C-alpha cells in the first residue's frame, strides 16, 4: 500500500471517530442535490398509480403518481391498469417532477413521472396524463398539488367521451358522477364578518396565497374548504398557516 493510500485510510478513521476537525456525514441517495433532476430507473410496478424507483445501491423508494387514482386489486381494470403502467415505463429512463408536497401519509414520494424518449425528435411521455387520457386511471384531485389539474380534468373528459379503457369495460358511472361533483368548486362563506381574508390554493400550481379586500381578483376568488382553503382573521394568521400574500395585493 503506498503512502497516499495509508494517509487516506488514517484520515477516514480519524474523521469517523471525531478526532479531526470534521466528521464524515453519511447521506442517503435521496438527499443528494441532483435527486430531483437526474434520470431514474423503475424497479417494479405496484399497481396503476404506484411504482418503485432505484435510489441507490440495493435501495428503492415507492413513488405515488400525483393526480391519478387507479383501480385497486380486485376491482375492474386493476390488471390492465397495472400492465399499462408497466409497458409504458419498462426498460425506460424517467424523470420525476415534484409539485408542492414531498410525501403522502404512507411515506411514498409524490411525483409526476415523465418517460424520456431516446429519439430527440419524439416527445417525452407524461405518465400521469397518459394513464388518465387512455382510461387506465381516474383523475384524482390532490390539493395542494394541482399543477396539472386542468390538463388532467380535460384528459379524463376526453377518455370518457372516447369510451376508452375502464370507461368502456367497467361500470364506473357512479364514480364518474362523484368525480365530476368533486371537480366543481363549492363556495364557502366566512364564519365571521371579521374574518374575510381568503386563503386560496392555486389550481395552476402557484401554491398557497391569501387575498384581502382591495386585491385584484378578491371578489372572483372562491374559497372551497374541501381543498384545504380557508378564511383568516388576520394576515399573521394566514401566514402562520403557510399562506403568502398574493402578488396582486396592494402594500398596506
MARBA-451407 format. One record per residue (C-alpha): x, y, z. Coordinates in steps of 0.02 Angstrom, whole numbers, plus 50000, padded with zeros to 5 digits. Each point is the difference from the previous one (the first is absolute). Layout:
// residues N
XYZ;...
//
This chain:
// residues 252
500005000050000;500755017049953;500175014750119;498525009449924;498834985450026;500614997750180;499745018550040;498264999549921;499524984950105;500655007950161;499085016449964;498374990849970;500184990450163;500385015750099;498565009549920;498784986050036;500595000250182;499765018750013;501875002850033;500285012549861;499275016949961;498584992349901;498884984750002;499394988949861;498145002949972;499114985949912;498555005249890;498744989249913;499895000149812;498345009350006;500825014350094;501275003249863;499745017049915;499704992449828;498654987750053;498585010049923;500915004049838;500914984049952;499274985549905;499294985250096;499644981849967;498404991150051;500264983550091;498204993950019;498185004649977;498844998650150;498385004749911;499375012749875;500495015250105;501484994150105;501744993949954;501754998250070;501555008949940;501814996250035;500765012850118;501674992050036;500934983650011;498714987250055;498815014250049;498295004349929;498605012250041;498154999249964;499315014049892;498155004449995;499485008649839;499195016850035;498255003849939;499464982449951;499124985550083;500084982649923;498854985350040;500484990150154;500354981349999;498374990749976;499185014749911;499585000949816;501505004649892;501324997550135;501054988149895;499845010549842;500475015950092;501534992250082;500554992349835;499815016649909;501135008750125;501264985949985;500025000449810;500215018749985;501445000650126;500874983349975;501865001449958;499825018949988;500885014050089;498845012250087;500025017350074;499025004350156;499165016650035;499505006250172;498505011450027;499785007050176;499854984750112;501494988650021;499214984650079;498274992950032;499424992750166;500724983249952;501755007649977;499934997849812;500805013249888;498685010349911;500575003749823;499555002049818;500914987449890;500675003849827;500664986149887;501505006249903;499944996449814;501744995649935;499535007149830;500335018950011;498645003449872;498664990750096;499025006350150;500304994150177;498504991650080;499165007850153;499464983950086;498705007350119;499105008149854;500184984549890;499174988850129;498495011550015;499855004249815;499984981749948;498754994350131;501214990550111;499705011150152;498845013350069;500465018050030;500155003150187;500035017450075;501515001050115;500195017650071;501145008950018;500824990349858;498975007149857;501295005449872;499194989949860;498234999550067;499175007649846;501004988949882;499504984450097;498175004950010;499975002549812;500894983449974;498684990750101;498565008249907;500804995049835;500264982150058;498164999150052;499425007649835;501094987849901;499404985550109;501764994150037;500664987150122;499044998650163;498675011949935;499584986949868;500224983750094;499495004450178;498495007450085;500785015450076;498615012349959;499615002750184;501815004250035;500035011349847;498535009550072;500885001850167;501605005649914;499065012849896;499195006950156;501675000850087;500745010049856;498735013950024;500585012850126;498785003250142;499995017450072;500145001050189;499505015750094;501055007350143;499484995150175;500205017950061;499875017149913;501665004050083;500894985449916;499955003749814;501804997149945;499924986249870;501284986150008;500024993049823;500904984649931;500405002749817;499444987049873;501365006449884;501414995250116;500365017050078;499844993250175;499085007050151;499635018649996;498845011550096;498995014849938;499125014050093;498735012849937;500915011349878;501014986049921;499704996749816;498854985049977;499455000250183;498155000249954;500234986349869;500994988450114;498964985550066;500484991950164;499674981350003;500434992650170;500014982449925;501625004849913;500825006150160;499565018149966;499435011150143;499535017350062;501145009150121;499775014250121;501725007649974;501484999149883;501064993150142;498774985650021;500044996449814;501905000149995;500094988750153;498964987549902;501225000049855;499175012749885;500945014849924;499315016649940;499454999649818;501095010549887;498495009549934;499595007050173;500445018150044;501315003650131;499185006050160;
//
